[in-house]
Amino acid sequence: MKDGKLLLSELMQGIYDKRLKDIYVDEHLVEGQKKRYGKAIERYEEIFGGGQIEIYSTPGRSEVGGNHTDHQYGRVLATSINLDAIAVVGFNEENCIRILSEGYEMITVDLSDLSIQEEEKETTAALIRGVAAGLDKLSFATKQGFNAYVTSNVLIGAGLSSSAAFEVLVGTIISGLFHEMRIDPVEIAKVAQYAENEYFGKPCGLMDQTACSVGGLIGIDFKDPKSPVVSKVSVDFDSYHYSLCIVDTKGSHSDLTDDYAQIPAEMKAAAACFGKQTLREVDRNEFMKQISKVREKTGDRAVLRSLHFFAENDRAAAEAKALSEGRFEDFLKLIKESGASSFQFLQNVYTNKNVQEQGVSVGLAVSESILGENGVSRVHGGGFAGTIQAFVKNSFVEEYKEVLDSVFGEGSCHVLKVRPYGGIQVF
């Protein structure tokens, strides 16, 4: 730990500029990050007083391949990005965790009782308590109370996993403060999922937490969901002169719960035709032979979504392989195929409840019409509303951003970098 005023002084002197460039992958962001970190330290001191502090960071994530495959125990390709949640942290003399996130009220969690609190369901307190409880069960106890001031620039509702970033941040803080950062990032991800499932009360897969915790571009195989296989994929998009763009189409996620829920439900219904729980357990050739039977039992959309899964599951692995072997053009071709499959077969680009609201469709159509040989685009994340993803040549990024911002509003297109780190102690 370091005295907060000393750390702030060293930060502003530029002592940590190299560290910040390493984390945020863009030297043009360093000055802005210094101001952001400095303001966070000052806010911590205002709220909790001065003293010894540490600073932690956890990134948001972007799904690169494997659209709606994780809940069928399939493969995904995901990356951490250079948007993150940071926490200024110091010990307190009470047996509690106190966290104040910018723009929200203070949350206090008593460490003497880490059991599920029904009245906390669907609250941030439930996530904090759940992470502490999950790590405690793994013999990684929160040994004393701590205070944290958290600020995040991970876009909420844009499919970049702001909630997963927060959960993993809490786990990373506990790992750093009490266990010398020895807790495996995948274990932190599992605990974060446990907190969201059991304490918060929301079913979710493990992709978001794993991508935020492990960092970099990773392939994840959920064939055994209790022990997912995580593989690092080495790639430098800058070396290919491409940027990752995320475009917020500003669509509302309200009233879309049924749309999201129907995708895994229909896939599982198709799997049940073969006596299986998920499509990953179903033989693709056998499925093709029995399509008429599946149509009869589940309807046509379930068949189409299942066909998407089989192809997308293979595609996620092929994307990782193409990048590992330096076949970037093949990777881009696979990304385009993924987008087409989501649009045509998975059918998660707009909701049938309101066919006049198709922001994602418009974003994809505009992207395709202007990109040409300059990049590819696809639906990003859950779909129906929200964001699209595009890999765009650096020489065309400004033009792409200008056009998409003109369609969806200034600041809708975000140009991101692949961050090489997951949850870390920064200072």
C-alpha positions as CSV (number, residue, x, y, z in Angstrom):
1,M,0.0,0.0,0.0
2,K,1.0,3.6,-0.5
3,D,0.0,6.9,1.0
4,G,-2.7,8.4,-1.1
5,K,-1.3,11.9,-1.4
6,L,2.1,10.4,-2.3
7,L,0.6,8.2,-5.0
8,L,-1.4,11.1,-6.4
9,S,1.8,13.2,-6.6
10,E,3.7,10.4,-8.3
11,L,0.8,9.8,-10.7
12,M,0.7,13.5,-11.8
13,Q,4.5,13.6,-12.2
14,G,4.2,10.9,-14.8
15,I,6.0,8.2,-12.9
16,Y,3.2,5.7,-13.9
17,D,2.7,6.8,-17.5
18,K,4.2,3.6,-18.9
19,R,2.0,1.5,-16.7
20,L,-1.1,3.3,-17.9
21,K,-0.1,3.1,-21.5
22,D,0.5,-0.7,-21.0
23,I,-3.0,-1.1,-19.5
24,Y,-5.0,1.2,-21.9
25,V,-3.0,0.3,-25.0
26,D,-3.1,3.9,-26.4
27,E,-0.6,6.6,-25.4
28,H,-3.3,9.2,-26.3
29,L,-5.4,8.0,-23.4
30,V,-2.7,8.3,-20.7
31,E,-3.3,12.0,-19.8
32,G,-7.0,11.4,-19.5
33,Q,-6.5,8.3,-17.3
34,K,-4.1,10.2,-15.0
35,K,-6.8,12.8,-14.4
36,R,-9.4,10.0,-13.9
37,Y,-7.2,8.2,-11.4
38,G,-6.3,11.4,-9.7
39,K,-10.0,12.4,-9.3
40,A,-10.8,8.9,-7.9
41,I,-8.0,9.2,-5.3
42,E,-9.3,12.6,-4.2
43,R,-12.9,11.4,-4.0
44,Y,-11.7,8.4,-1.9
45,E,-10.0,10.8,0.5
46,E,-13.1,13.0,0.7
47,I,-15.3,10.1,1.5
48,F,-13.1,7.9,3.7
49,G,-10.3,10.1,4.8
50,G,-6.6,9.8,3.8
51,G,-4.2,7.0,4.5
52,Q,-2.7,4.0,2.7
53,I,-4.4,2.9,-0.5
54,E,-4.2,0.5,-3.5
55,I,-5.9,0.8,-6.9
56,Y,-7.5,-2.1,-8.8
57,S,-8.9,-2.3,-12.3
58,T,-11.2,-4.7,-14.2
59,P,-12.1,-4.3,-17.9
60,G,-15.3,-4.6,-19.7
61,R,-15.5,-7.3,-22.4
62,S,-16.6,-7.7,-26.0
63,E,-17.9,-10.9,-27.5
64,V,-16.0,-11.6,-30.7
65,G,-17.3,-15.0,-31.7
66,G,-19.9,-17.5,-30.3
67,N,-23.1,-15.5,-30.4
68,H,-25.5,-17.3,-28.0
69,T,-23.4,-20.5,-27.7
70,D,-22.3,-20.3,-24.1
71,H,-25.7,-21.3,-22.6
72,Q,-25.6,-24.4,-24.8
73,Y,-22.1,-25.3,-23.3
74,G,-20.5,-24.2,-26.6
75,R,-17.4,-22.3,-27.6
76,V,-16.9,-18.5,-27.5
77,L,-14.2,-16.0,-28.4
78,A,-14.1,-12.9,-26.2
79,T,-11.8,-10.1,-25.4
80,S,-11.2,-7.6,-22.6
81,I,-11.3,-4.0,-23.8
82,N,-9.7,-0.7,-22.6
83,L,-12.8,0.5,-20.8
84,D,-12.7,-0.5,-17.2
85,A,-14.0,-0.1,-13.6
86,I,-11.3,1.1,-11.2
87,A,-11.4,1.1,-7.4
88,V,-9.3,3.1,-4.9
89,V,-9.2,0.8,-1.8
90,G,-8.0,1.0,1.8
91,F,-8.6,-0.9,5.0
92,N,-11.1,0.1,7.7
93,E,-11.3,-0.8,11.3
94,E,-14.7,-2.4,11.1
95,N,-15.7,-5.8,9.9
96,C,-17.5,-4.7,6.8
97,I,-17.0,-3.8,3.1
98,R,-18.0,-0.3,2.2
99,I,-18.2,0.6,-1.5
100,L,-19.3,3.9,-3.0
101,S,-19.7,3.7,-6.8
102,E,-19.7,7.1,-8.6
103,G,-23.3,8.3,-9.0
104,Y,-24.7,5.8,-6.4
105,E,-25.3,5.5,-2.7
106,M,-22.8,3.9,-0.3
107,I,-23.2,0.2,0.2
108,T,-22.2,-1.6,3.4
109,V,-21.9,-5.3,3.7
110,D,-21.3,-6.9,7.1
111,L,-18.7,-9.6,6.9
112,S,-20.0,-11.4,10.0
113,D,-22.9,-12.7,7.9
114,L,-22.2,-13.8,4.3
115,S,-25.4,-15.9,3.9
116,I,-27.9,-15.1,1.2
117,Q,-30.2,-12.2,2.2
118,E,-33.5,-12.4,0.4
119,E,-34.2,-8.7,0.7
120,E,-30.9,-8.0,-1.1
121,K,-31.9,-9.8,-4.3
122,E,-31.2,-7.8,-7.5
123,T,-29.1,-5.3,-5.6
124,T,-25.3,-4.5,-5.8
125,A,-25.0,-5.5,-2.1
126,A,-26.0,-9.0,-3.1
127,L,-23.2,-9.1,-5.6
128,I,-20.6,-7.9,-3.1
129,R,-21.8,-10.3,-0.4
130,G,-22.0,-13.2,-2.9
131,V,-18.4,-12.7,-4.1
132,A,-17.1,-12.5,-0.5
133,A,-19.0,-15.6,0.4
134,G,-17.9,-17.6,-2.7
135,L,-14.3,-16.8,-2.1
136,D,-14.6,-17.6,1.6
137,K,-15.9,-21.1,0.6
138,L,-12.7,-21.6,-1.4
139,S,-10.6,-20.6,1.7
140,F,-9.9,-17.1,0.3
141,A,-11.5,-15.2,3.2
142,T,-12.0,-11.4,3.4
143,K,-9.8,-11.1,6.5
144,Q,-10.9,-7.6,7.5
145,G,-13.0,-4.7,6.4
146,F,-12.1,-2.4,3.5
147,N,-13.4,0.8,1.9
148,A,-13.5,1.3,-1.9
149,Y,-14.4,4.2,-4.2
150,V,-15.4,2.8,-7.7
151,T,-15.7,4.7,-11.0
152,S,-16.4,3.0,-14.3
153,N,-16.4,3.9,-17.9
154,V,-17.7,0.5,-19.1
155,L,-20.9,1.5,-20.9
156,I,-24.0,0.3,-19.1
157,G,-26.5,-1.5,-21.4
158,A,-24.1,-1.7,-24.3
159,G,-23.3,-5.4,-24.1
160,L,-19.8,-4.7,-22.6
161,S,-20.6,-6.4,-19.3
162,S,-20.5,-3.6,-16.7
163,S,-22.0,-5.8,-14.0
164,A,-19.5,-8.6,-14.6
165,A,-16.7,-6.1,-14.5
166,F,-17.9,-4.9,-11.1
167,E,-18.3,-8.5,-9.7
168,V,-14.8,-9.4,-10.9
169,L,-13.4,-6.1,-9.5
170,V,-14.6,-7.1,-6.0
171,G,-13.0,-10.5,-6.3
172,T,-9.8,-9.0,-7.6
173,I,-9.7,-6.6,-4.6
174,I,-10.0,-9.5,-2.2
175,S,-7.3,-11.4,-4.0
176,G,-5.0,-8.4,-3.8
177,L,-5.7,-7.2,-0.3
178,F,-5.6,-10.5,1.4
179,H,-4.1,-13.2,-0.9
180,E,-1.2,-11.6,-2.8
181,M,-3.2,-11.8,-6.1
182,R,-2.9,-15.6,-5.9
183,I,-6.5,-16.4,-6.7
184,D,-6.8,-17.8,-10.2
185,P,-8.7,-15.5,-12.5
186,V,-11.0,-18.3,-13.7
187,E,-11.9,-19.0,-10.0
188,I,-12.7,-15.3,-9.5
189,A,-15.0,-15.5,-12.6
190,K,-16.8,-18.6,-11.3
191,V,-17.3,-16.9,-8.0
192,A,-18.7,-13.8,-9.7
193,Q,-21.1,-16.0,-11.6
194,Y,-22.1,-17.7,-8.4
195,A,-22.8,-14.3,-6.8
196,E,-25.0,-13.3,-9.7
197,N,-26.9,-16.6,-9.9
198,E,-27.4,-17.3,-6.2
199,Y,-27.2,-14.0,-4.4
200,F,-28.4,-11.5,-7.0
201,G,-30.9,-14.0,-8.5
202,K,-30.1,-13.7,-12.2
203,P,-29.2,-16.7,-14.3
204,C,-26.2,-16.1,-16.5
205,G,-23.5,-17.9,-18.3
206,L,-19.8,-17.7,-17.5
207,M,-18.5,-15.9,-20.6
208,D,-18.7,-12.3,-19.4
209,Q,-17.0,-12.9,-16.0
210,T,-14.3,-15.1,-17.5
211,A,-13.4,-12.5,-20.2
212,C,-13.3,-9.7,-17.7
213,S,-11.2,-11.6,-15.2
214,V,-8.7,-13.4,-17.5
215,G,-8.1,-10.6,-19.9
216,G,-6.7,-10.4,-23.5
217,L,-8.4,-12.3,-26.4
218,I,-9.4,-15.7,-25.2
219,G,-11.2,-18.8,-26.5
220,I,-13.5,-20.5,-23.9
221,D,-14.9,-23.9,-24.3
222,F,-17.8,-24.6,-21.9
223,K,-18.3,-28.3,-22.7
224,D,-17.7,-28.9,-19.0
225,P,-19.3,-25.8,-17.6
226,K,-17.8,-26.4,-14.1
227,S,-14.3,-26.5,-15.6
228,P,-14.3,-24.3,-18.8
229,V,-11.1,-24.6,-20.9
230,V,-9.6,-21.1,-21.4
231,S,-7.0,-20.5,-24.1
232,K,-5.2,-17.3,-24.8
233,V,-5.2,-16.2,-28.4
234,S,-2.2,-14.0,-29.4
235,V,-3.1,-11.3,-31.8
236,D,-2.3,-7.6,-32.3
237,F,-5.1,-6.0,-34.3
238,D,-3.0,-2.9,-34.7
239,S,-0.4,-5.0,-36.6
240,Y,-3.2,-5.7,-39.2
241,H,-4.1,-2.0,-39.1
242,Y,-7.7,-2.7,-37.8
243,S,-9.7,-1.3,-34.9
244,L,-12.5,-2.8,-32.9
245,C,-15.6,-0.5,-33.0
246,I,-18.7,-0.9,-30.8
247,V,-21.8,1.1,-31.9
248,D,-24.6,1.8,-29.5
249,T,-27.8,1.9,-31.5
250,K,-29.6,3.4,-28.5
251,G,-32.4,0.8,-28.6
252,S,-34.3,0.1,-25.4
253,H,-33.8,-3.2,-23.6
254,S,-37.1,-3.0,-21.8
255,D,-39.7,-5.7,-22.6
256,L,-37.0,-7.9,-24.2
257,T,-36.7,-10.5,-21.4
258,D,-38.9,-12.9,-23.2
259,D,-37.0,-12.5,-26.5
260,Y,-33.7,-13.3,-24.7
261,A,-35.2,-16.2,-22.8
262,Q,-36.7,-17.8,-25.8
263,I,-33.3,-18.4,-27.5
264,P,-31.9,-20.9,-24.9
265,A,-35.4,-22.3,-24.3
266,E,-35.9,-23.1,-28.0
267,M,-32.4,-24.5,-28.3
268,K,-32.9,-26.7,-25.3
269,A,-36.3,-27.9,-26.6
270,A,-34.5,-29.0,-29.8
271,A,-31.9,-30.8,-27.7
272,A,-34.6,-32.5,-25.7
273,C,-35.8,-34.2,-28.9
274,F,-32.6,-36.2,-28.7
275,G,-32.8,-36.8,-24.9
276,K,-30.2,-34.1,-24.2
277,Q,-30.2,-31.0,-22.1
278,T,-28.1,-28.8,-24.5
279,L,-27.3,-28.7,-28.2
280,R,-23.6,-29.3,-27.4
281,E,-24.5,-32.9,-26.5
282,V,-26.4,-33.5,-29.8
283,D,-24.7,-35.0,-32.8
284,R,-25.0,-32.5,-35.7
285,N,-25.4,-35.2,-38.3
286,E,-28.1,-36.9,-36.3
287,F,-29.8,-33.5,-36.0
288,M,-29.8,-33.0,-39.7
289,K,-31.4,-36.4,-40.3
290,Q,-34.1,-35.7,-37.8
291,I,-35.0,-32.1,-38.8
292,S,-38.6,-33.0,-39.7
293,K,-39.1,-34.5,-36.3
294,V,-37.6,-31.4,-34.5
295,R,-39.8,-29.1,-36.6
296,E,-42.9,-31.0,-35.6
297,K,-42.0,-30.9,-31.9
298,T,-40.5,-27.4,-31.5
299,G,-41.4,-25.3,-34.6
300,D,-39.2,-23.9,-37.3
301,R,-37.5,-21.1,-35.4
302,A,-36.0,-23.6,-32.9
303,V,-34.6,-25.5,-35.9
304,L,-33.1,-22.4,-37.4
305,R,-31.6,-21.3,-34.0
306,S,-30.1,-24.8,-33.5
307,L,-28.5,-24.7,-37.0
308,H,-27.0,-21.4,-36.0
309,F,-25.6,-23.0,-32.8
310,F,-23.9,-25.8,-34.7
311,A,-22.2,-23.5,-37.2
312,E,-21.4,-20.8,-34.7
313,N,-19.9,-23.2,-32.2
314,D,-17.5,-24.4,-34.9
315,R,-16.9,-20.9,-36.2
316,A,-15.8,-19.6,-32.8
317,A,-13.0,-22.2,-32.8
318,A,-12.1,-21.5,-36.4
319,E,-11.9,-17.7,-35.6
320,A,-9.4,-18.4,-32.8
321,K,-7.4,-20.7,-35.0
322,A,-7.3,-18.2,-37.9
323,L,-6.0,-15.5,-35.6
324,S,-3.4,-17.8,-34.0
325,E,-2.1,-18.7,-37.5
326,G,-2.1,-15.1,-38.7
327,R,-4.8,-15.6,-41.2
328,F,-6.6,-12.3,-40.6
329,E,-8.6,-12.2,-43.8
330,D,-10.0,-15.6,-42.9
331,F,-10.9,-14.3,-39.5
332,L,-12.8,-11.3,-41.0
333,K,-14.7,-13.7,-43.4
334,L,-15.8,-15.8,-40.3
335,I,-16.9,-12.7,-38.5
336,K,-19.1,-11.7,-41.4
337,E,-20.5,-15.2,-41.6
338,S,-21.3,-15.0,-37.9
339,G,-23.2,-11.8,-38.3
340,A,-25.2,-13.2,-41.2
341,S,-26.0,-16.4,-39.2
342,S,-27.3,-14.3,-36.3
343,F,-29.4,-12.2,-38.6
344,Q,-30.9,-15.1,-40.7
345,F,-31.0,-18.1,-38.4
346,L,-30.6,-17.0,-34.7
347,Q,-32.9,-14.1,-35.5
348,N,-31.8,-11.9,-32.6
349,V,-31.4,-8.6,-34.5
350,Y,-34.8,-7.2,-33.8
351,T,-37.9,-8.2,-31.9
352,N,-41.1,-9.3,-33.6
353,K,-43.0,-7.3,-31.1
354,N,-42.1,-4.0,-32.8
355,V,-40.9,-4.4,-36.3
356,Q,-40.7,-0.7,-36.8
357,E,-37.9,-0.4,-34.3
358,Q,-34.9,-2.0,-35.8
359,G,-31.9,0.1,-34.7
360,V,-29.5,-2.9,-34.8
361,S,-30.7,-3.8,-38.3
362,V,-30.1,-0.2,-39.5
363,G,-26.7,-0.2,-37.9
364,L,-25.7,-3.4,-39.7
365,A,-27.2,-2.2,-43.0
366,V,-25.4,1.2,-42.9
367,S,-22.2,-0.5,-41.9
368,E,-22.3,-3.0,-44.7
369,S,-23.2,-0.3,-47.2
370,I,-20.2,2.0,-46.3
371,L,-17.5,-0.5,-45.2
372,G,-17.1,-2.5,-48.4
373,E,-13.5,-3.7,-48.3
374,N,-12.8,-1.6,-45.2
375,G,-14.2,-4.0,-42.6
376,V,-17.0,-6.2,-41.4
377,S,-19.8,-5.9,-38.8
378,R,-22.1,-8.2,-36.7
379,V,-24.6,-8.1,-34.0
380,H,-22.9,-7.8,-30.6
381,G,-24.0,-9.7,-27.5
382,G,-27.6,-10.7,-26.7
383,G,-29.0,-8.8,-29.6
384,F,-32.6,-7.4,-30.3
385,A,-31.4,-3.9,-29.2
386,G,-28.2,-2.3,-28.1
387,T,-24.9,-2.7,-30.0
388,I,-23.2,-3.9,-33.1
389,Q,-19.5,-4.7,-33.5
390,A,-17.3,-3.8,-36.4
391,F,-13.7,-4.5,-37.3
392,V,-12.6,-1.5,-39.3
393,K,-9.4,-0.6,-41.1
394,N,-7.6,2.2,-39.2
395,S,-7.6,4.3,-42.3
396,F,-11.4,4.2,-42.5
397,V,-12.2,4.5,-38.7
398,E,-12.9,8.2,-38.6
399,E,-15.2,8.1,-41.6
400,Y,-17.0,5.1,-40.2
401,K,-17.4,6.8,-36.8
402,E,-18.7,10.0,-38.4
403,V,-21.4,8.1,-40.4
404,L,-22.5,5.9,-37.5
405,D,-22.6,8.9,-35.1
406,S,-24.7,10.8,-37.6
407,V,-27.2,7.9,-37.6
408,F,-27.4,7.2,-33.8
409,G,-26.1,10.4,-32.2
410,E,-22.7,11.9,-31.3
411,G,-20.6,9.4,-29.3
412,S,-22.5,6.3,-30.4
413,C,-19.4,4.7,-32.0
414,H,-16.7,3.8,-29.6
415,V,-13.2,2.9,-31.0
416,L,-11.7,0.3,-28.6
417,K,-8.5,-1.6,-28.1
418,V,-7.9,-5.2,-26.9
419,R,-6.6,-4.9,-23.4
420,P,-4.0,-7.4,-22.5
421,Y,-5.0,-7.6,-18.8
422,G,-8.0,-8.8,-16.9
423,G,-8.5,-8.0,-13.2
424,I,-5.3,-6.4,-11.9
425,Q,-3.8,-4.4,-9.1
426,V,-2.7,-1.2,-10.9
427,F,-0.7,0.4,-8.1
